[in-house]
Structures are given as structure tokens and as C-alpha cells.
Amino acid sequence: MTAEDVYTKTLELWTRERSTEQLTAIPNELVQELATYASDIRRQIRLTDRDSITAALKSAELEMLQRLLKSLLEVRFRKILAAVLKGEEPENLTPFEKRVFHSLQRTIDEYMDSIDMMARQLRMTFMETDSKYDVVSFLQPVGRFVGEDLKSYGPFKQGDIAILPVENARSLAKRSIVKRIILY
């Protein structure tokens, strides 16, 4: 296959990849052909005078190929990331991309497990705190007062929300000064 054919195949693959949501199949032989093509260009650059037009053209050709390949792989990577977040393994993954997909999937799963664990711990912490304090909404203004825990609270305006010791919250609720907010 000629160098022009390899470049054309790669460009067509890049165009297809950008025009579809699914991963496009990469022919196994194309990977080898790209490696050979790039190697040939590098060899030609080494064998020519560095200041020659041929060297400049070959360097530009290699740079274009590298940019094209990088762009193709970045498009594929974004699709792989989207698939990881959906929890669906896409078709047409290369062996390397398959390893990346599973690695990202494990990382996301670990992260989600950590979120679940933190949420459970936070809830347990809140429930423990819940036994000594209540969340209340003030129905009318109240001046500064000392709570049963000997801390100073207030002043509060109508509509303010605060966390008060349970006994203070119950006492104020009985007098219709606050409404207790039950959080689960």
C-alpha cells in the first residue's frame, strides 16, 4: 500500500469517527501500515539534508499525520468516556482502548462507592447529632437567648432557620414561635 493510500485511509477513518456517535472499527492492518508509514517518513528525513525542501516537506507530512492520528484518538477517547459514564462497553474498541475503558470503569465505580459511603457516614453523623439538636424555622421574631447547652442564640427574624438544642426547639414550638423541621 502506498503512503498516499495510508494517509487517505486514516483521513477517511477520522471523518467517519467524527460523524458518528459509535466507535468506528479500526482495521488491524491500518495500525501496522501507519507505523511503517511514519517510520519511512522519519528515515527519509534522516537521509536528506536537513535544510532541503524535501526534509521540510517530509517533516510537515509527519506532523500532519501525527495531528490527524491524535485528533482521531481524542475523538475516540471522548466516546469511550461517555460510554464509561453510561456503563456500556462500546463495540469496536482496540485492545488498548478496552484496557483503558475497564480501568476508567473501575475508577468510576470506586468513586461512586466512595460517594455512597460518605453519604451513609454523613447521614449517620447527622442522625447522631439529630438527637441533641433540631432544625427549626422561626414563625416570629425572637431576641437573643441562652440555650440549654449554655450557648447564645439569636436574635432571629421571622423565616430564619436555625439549629437549636432539642428542648429549646420543643419549648419554642409549643408556644408557636418556631416550627420544627424534620430531616430524614
C-alpha positions as CSV (number, residue, x, y, z in Angstrom):
1,M,0.0,0.0,0.0
2,T,1.3,3.4,-0.9
3,A,2.0,6.2,1.6
4,E,-0.8,8.2,0.0
5,D,-3.2,5.3,0.5
6,V,-2.4,5.0,4.2
7,Y,-2.9,8.8,4.7
8,T,-6.2,8.6,2.7
9,K,-7.4,5.7,4.8
10,T,-6.5,7.4,8.0
11,L,-8.3,10.6,6.9
12,E,-11.4,8.7,5.9
13,L,-11.4,6.9,9.3
14,W,-11.1,10.3,11.1
15,T,-14.0,11.7,9.0
16,R,-16.2,8.6,9.8
17,E,-15.2,8.7,13.5
18,R,-16.3,12.4,13.8
19,S,-19.6,11.8,12.0
20,T,-21.0,9.0,14.2
21,E,-21.7,8.5,17.9
22,Q,-20.4,4.9,17.9
23,L,-16.8,3.9,17.7
24,T,-15.7,3.1,14.1
25,A,-13.8,-0.1,13.5
26,I,-10.1,0.4,13.0
27,P,-8.7,-2.2,10.6
28,N,-5.9,-4.1,12.3
29,E,-3.6,-3.7,9.2
30,L,-4.0,0.1,9.3
31,V,-2.2,0.3,12.6
32,Q,0.8,-1.5,11.2
33,E,0.6,0.5,8.0
34,L,0.6,3.7,9.9
35,A,3.6,2.6,12.0
36,T,5.5,1.7,8.8
37,Y,4.5,4.9,7.0
38,A,5.7,7.1,9.9
39,S,8.9,5.1,10.2
40,D,9.6,5.5,6.5
41,I,9.0,9.3,6.7
42,R,11.4,9.5,9.7
43,R,14.0,7.5,7.8
44,Q,13.6,9.8,4.7
45,I,14.1,12.9,6.9
46,R,17.3,11.4,8.4
47,L,18.7,10.6,5.0
48,T,18.1,14.0,3.4
49,D,19.8,17.3,4.0
50,R,18.1,19.0,7.0
51,D,17.9,22.3,5.1
52,S,16.4,20.8,2.0
53,I,12.8,21.3,0.8
54,T,12.4,17.5,0.8
55,A,13.2,17.4,4.6
56,A,10.8,20.3,5.3
57,L,8.0,18.6,3.3
58,K,8.6,15.2,4.9
59,S,8.6,16.9,8.4
60,A,5.4,18.7,7.6
61,E,3.9,15.4,6.3
62,L,4.9,13.6,9.5
63,E,3.5,16.4,11.6
64,M,0.1,16.3,9.7
65,L,-0.1,12.6,10.2
66,Q,0.6,12.9,13.9
67,R,-2.1,15.7,14.3
68,L,-4.6,13.6,12.4
69,L,-3.9,10.5,14.5
70,K,-4.0,12.5,17.7
71,S,-7.3,14.1,16.8
72,L,-8.8,10.6,15.8
73,L,-7.7,9.2,19.2
74,E,-9.1,12.1,21.1
75,V,-12.5,11.8,19.4
76,R,-12.5,8.1,20.3
77,F,-11.4,8.8,23.9
78,R,-14.4,11.2,24.4
79,K,-16.7,8.5,23.1
80,I,-15.1,6.0,25.5
81,L,-15.5,8.4,28.4
82,A,-19.2,8.8,27.5
83,A,-19.6,5.1,27.4
84,V,-18.0,4.7,30.8
85,L,-20.4,7.2,32.3
86,K,-23.3,5.3,30.8
87,G,-21.9,2.0,32.0
88,E,-22.0,0.5,28.5
89,E,-19.0,-1.1,26.8
90,P,-18.8,0.2,23.2
91,E,-18.1,-2.0,20.2
92,N,-15.0,-1.6,18.1
93,L,-12.6,-0.9,20.9
94,T,-8.9,-1.6,20.1
95,P,-7.2,-3.9,22.7
96,F,-5.5,-0.8,24.3
97,E,-8.9,1.1,24.4
98,K,-10.5,-1.9,26.0
99,R,-7.9,-1.8,28.8
100,V,-8.5,2.0,29.2
101,F,-12.3,1.5,29.2
102,H,-12.1,-1.1,32.0
103,S,-9.6,0.9,34.0
104,L,-11.8,4.0,33.8
105,Q,-14.9,2.0,34.7
106,R,-13.2,0.6,37.8
107,T,-12.1,4.1,38.8
108,I,-15.6,5.5,38.3
109,D,-17.1,2.5,40.3
110,E,-14.7,3.1,43.1
111,Y,-15.5,6.8,43.1
112,M,-19.3,6.1,43.2
113,D,-18.8,3.6,46.1
114,S,-16.9,6.3,48.0
115,I,-19.7,8.8,47.4
116,D,-22.2,6.2,48.7
117,M,-20.0,5.5,51.8
118,M,-19.6,9.3,52.5
119,A,-23.3,9.9,52.2
120,R,-24.1,7.0,54.6
121,Q,-21.5,8.3,57.1
122,L,-22.8,11.8,56.8
123,R,-26.4,10.6,57.4
124,M,-25.2,8.6,60.4
125,T,-23.4,11.6,61.8
126,F,-26.4,13.8,61.2
127,M,-28.7,11.3,62.9
128,E,-26.4,11.2,65.9
129,T,-26.4,15.0,66.0
130,D,-30.1,14.9,65.4
131,S,-30.7,13.5,68.9
132,K,-29.3,16.7,70.6
133,Y,-30.4,19.4,68.2
134,D,-33.4,20.2,66.0
135,V,-33.7,22.3,62.8
136,V,-36.3,25.0,63.2
137,S,-37.9,27.8,61.2
138,F,-38.9,30.9,63.1
139,L,-42.5,32.0,62.7
140,Q,-42.0,35.3,64.5
141,P,-39.0,37.4,65.7
142,V,-37.2,36.3,68.8
143,G,-34.5,38.1,70.7
144,R,-31.1,36.7,71.9
145,F,-31.4,33.8,74.4
146,V,-29.2,31.2,76.1
147,G,-29.9,27.6,75.1
148,E,-29.9,24.5,77.3
149,D,-26.4,23.9,76.1
150,L,-25.4,27.3,77.6
151,K,-24.6,28.7,74.2
152,S,-26.0,32.1,73.0
153,Y,-28.6,32.0,70.1
154,G,-30.3,34.8,68.2
155,P,-31.6,37.2,67.6
156,F,-33.8,35.7,64.9
157,K,-36.3,37.2,62.4
158,Q,-39.4,35.6,61.0
159,G,-38.4,33.0,58.4
160,D,-34.9,32.4,59.8
161,I,-33.8,28.8,60.0
162,A,-31.5,27.6,62.9
163,I,-30.3,24.6,64.7
164,L,-31.3,24.7,68.3
165,P,-31.0,22.3,71.3
166,V,-33.9,19.9,71.3
167,E,-35.5,21.1,74.5
168,N,-35.3,24.8,73.3
169,A,-36.8,23.8,70.0
170,R,-39.7,21.9,71.7
171,S,-40.4,24.8,74.1
172,L,-40.5,27.4,71.3
173,A,-42.6,25.1,69.1
174,K,-45.2,24.6,71.9
175,R,-45.5,28.4,72.1
176,S,-45.9,28.6,68.2
177,I,-42.7,30.6,67.9
178,V,-40.9,28.1,65.7
179,K,-41.8,25.2,63.5
180,R,-39.6,22.1,63.8
181,I,-38.2,20.8,60.5
182,I,-37.9,17.1,60.4
183,L,-35.0,15.9,58.2
184,Y,-34.5,12.3,57.3
